[in-house]
């Protein structure tokens, strides 16, 4: 049983590696390694959260083939990435570069965090100030004799109502 579970876990762990078919692989191990490293950073445009190495989609197959053709033709890793970005846009990269065009993409989470922090500080700071103002005033004022008589009357009515029920 233990061996079966270990085998199943290994199969699940290796399943992304099965997306690259043997006929797609390059004969030269060094070029294949380069192609795999490049493919690991390229987004599958169908699956969108997988690299083309992990995807079984036909477009991912085409992109893997294209990467291998460019590597085989002698292009550098960066030249292959630049070619794909020129053809499909920067969205094709799993890790987009930091530049002026996508500054919003990188800056928006930081801005949201700062705005949320300032809002929380102001909200909780205001509550703390209100609580300290209450405690600084000392104990609440005593009731006037008329207010005390009204409170006693209401409490007696409430007690009589509870006894009847």
C-alpha positions in Angstrom: 0.0 0.0 0.0 2.8 2.4 0.9 4.6 1.7 -2.4 1.4 2.3 -4.3 0.9 5.7 -2.6 4.5 6.6 -3.2 4.2 5.6 -6.9 1.0 7.6 -7.3 2.6 10.7 -5.6 5.6 10.4 -8.0 3.3 10.1 -11.0 1.4 13.2 -10.0 4.6 15.1 -9.3 6.1 14.2 -12.7 2.9 14.7 -14.7 3.8 18.2 -15.9 7.0 16.7 -17.4 4.8 14.4 -19.5 3.4 17.4 -21.4 6.6 17.6 -23.5 6.3 14.7 -25.9 9.5 12.7 -26.8 9.2 13.6 -30.5 9.4 17.3 -29.5 12.7 17.0 -27.7 15.9 18.0 -29.3 18.7 15.4 -29.8 21.3 17.6 -28.2 20.9 17.5 -24.4 22.4 21.0 -23.9 20.0 22.5 -26.4 17.1 20.6 -24.9 18.0 21.9 -21.4 18.1 25.5 -22.8 14.8 25.0 -24.5 13.3 23.7 -21.2 14.6 26.6 -19.2 13.1 29.1 -21.7 9.8 27.2 -21.9 9.5 27.2 -18.1 9.2 31.0 -18.2 6.7 31.2 -21.1 2.9 31.3 -20.3 0.5 29.0 -22.0 -1.9 31.4 -23.7 -4.7 28.9 -23.4 -4.2 27.7 -19.8 -2.8 31.1 -18.6 -1.4 29.9 -15.3 0.8 27.2 -16.6 4.1 27.3 -18.5 4.1 25.9 -22.0 6.3 23.1 -20.6 3.5 22.1 -18.2 0.5 22.5 -20.6 -0.9 19.9 -22.9 -2.8 22.4 -25.1 -2.0 22.4 -28.8 -0.9 26.0 -28.7 1.5 25.2 -26.0 2.9 22.4 -28.2 3.3 24.9 -31.1 5.1 27.3 -28.8 7.4 24.6 -27.5 8.2 23.6 -31.1 8.8 27.3 -31.9 11.2 27.7 -28.9 13.1 24.6 -29.9 13.4 25.8 -33.6 14.8 29.1 -32.4 17.2 27.5 -30.0 18.3 25.1 -32.7 18.8 28.0 -35.1 21.3 29.5 -32.7 19.2 32.3 -31.1 20.2 33.3 -27.5 17.7 32.7 -24.7 16.9 36.4 -24.6 16.4 36.5 -28.4 13.9 33.7 -28.1 12.0 35.5 -25.3 12.1 38.8 -27.3 10.8 37.0 -30.4 7.8 35.6 -28.4 7.1 38.9 -26.7 7.2 40.7 -30.0 4.8 38.1 -31.4 2.4 37.6 -28.5 3.0 40.6 -26.2 4.5 40.7 -22.7 1.6 38.6 -21.4 3.4 35.6 -22.7 6.0 35.9 -20.0 5.2 34.2 -16.6 7.3 36.9 -14.9 6.9 40.2 -16.6 9.8 42.6 -16.6 9.8 45.8 -14.5 9.5 48.8 -16.8 7.5 52.0 -17.2 4.7 50.3 -19.2 3.8 47.9 -16.5 4.5 50.1 -13.5 0.9 49.9 -12.6 1.0 46.1 -12.5 3.9 46.2 -10.0 2.8 49.3 -8.1 -0.9 48.6 -7.6 -0.5 46.0 -4.9 1.9 48.3 -2.9 -0.5 51.2 -3.3 -3.5 49.1 -2.2 -1.5 48.0 0.9 -0.5 51.5 1.8 -4.1 52.9 1.3 -5.5 50.0 3.4 -2.9 50.7 6.1 -3.7 54.4 6.2 -7.5 53.7 6.3 -7.1 51.1 9.1 -4.8 53.5 11.1 -7.3 56.3 10.8 -10.3 54.1 11.7 -8.7 52.5 14.7 -6.9 55.7 15.7 -10.2 57.5 15.8 -11.8 54.8 18.0 -8.9 54.9 20.4 -9.2 58.7 20.6 -12.9 58.5 21.3 -12.3 55.9 24.1 -9.7 58.0 25.7 -11.9 61.0 25.7 -14.6 59.0 27.5 -12.2 57.8 30.1 -10.7 61.2 30.6 -14.0 62.7 31.5 -14.2 60.5 34.6 -17.3 58.7 35.7 -20.6 59.6 34.1 -22.7 62.3 35.6 -25.2 61.2 38.3 -28.9 61.1 37.4 -31.2 63.8 38.6 -33.8 62.8 41.1 -36.5 62.9 38.4 -34.4 60.7 36.1 -33.7 58.2 38.9 -37.4 58.0 39.7 -38.3 57.3 36.1 -35.6 54.6 35.8 -36.8 52.9 39.0 -40.4 53.0 37.7 -39.3 51.4 34.4 -37.3 48.7 36.2 -40.3 47.8 38.4 -42.6 47.6 35.3 -40.0 45.3 33.7 -39.8 43.1 36.8 -43.6 42.8 37.0 -43.8 41.9 33.3 -41.2 39.1 33.8 -43.1 37.7 36.7 -46.4 37.5 34.7 -44.7 35.7 31.8 
